[in-house]
Amino acid sequence: KKDTKVISDILLSGWLTHGKYTTKFENSFKLFTKSKYSITVSNCTAGLHLIFLALGIKKNDEVIVPAMSHVASAHSASYTGAKVKFCDVNKGDGNINLDQIKKNISFKTKAVVVVHMAGSPVKDVKEISDYCRKKKIYLIEDCAHALGTKINSKHVGNFGDASSFSFYPTKQITTGEGGIVITNNSKIFEKIKRLKAFGINNDINKRKIPGKYDVLDLGFNYRMTDFQAALGFFQIKRYNSNLKKRQMNAKLYEKSLSGLKNVLFEKYNRNNSYFIFQIFVDKDKRDQIVKKFQKLNIGCSIHYAKPINEYKFYKKDKIKKFVNAKFYADSNISLPTHSSLKPMEIELICKKLEELT
């Protein structure tokens, strides 16, 4: 109710962008992730695009991207004219690993994207970070699923040069559409800050005379509104409670599904933020199960039904067969973990899975 009241106040104030809640949200997000800088953007994909631009990624550069992710992980690099080079992932968690990266490195490689798939941390991200630094290759973390995901108490997004988070309606917190970039590099921060607002050199509230400014870059209109930021600000304040409930729900899934031989899943991990609880079933039964769940009004989804390199847009070359990414795509089902989910609902979901598998 308090959130709704504040949104109403902002709408009535007429100050819909560049407001105080944008700053509040950015500051709160910095504290939550323990990063030096954060900046709101219109969505996670815009954030990734801005990161690539700020790092100077350009046409004919190569960017390594895991084959199992949302297409945005690849599109955001493609916007710059760079060539996306896909690689396979781990069978269990769908995440990229250092060995796969090493197999795909060339003299043209300028950046690597790691995706913390479904909230599960990329286990060797520290080793990947060290390797990229040694090779003078940029590391970008796609944290669309990973708010609250940590590795040795360090929040993901702080291992690479910069990272982007998503606040799409299905995510752990939402601003309708929206995202945020974090970085510990002041130059990257300043560049993104300009690029997200047309390349203008100073903020609206810092101009001595309204309308007087300079334009330093070919920028974009990738800003978040202040009422969206207010939604994010109040939710990040409550998020630790939300996160604990998601992790508790994941434990319940693990307990309830442990006896089912035909349902595979990763062992519970307290560092996982559990955007969703990912299971794997017989590929010939997967779509039938999803359809049955829809009829039963059980919310579920597939993340994702194809490796990115098999989408028509990226089928420009001969399709590489990424065995693990293909397994993941063919057999995954995303089960709900949201904080309003009740234990009896989880028990019902698991009971239906037992019947259907």
Disulfide bonds with the S-S distance in Angstrom:
none
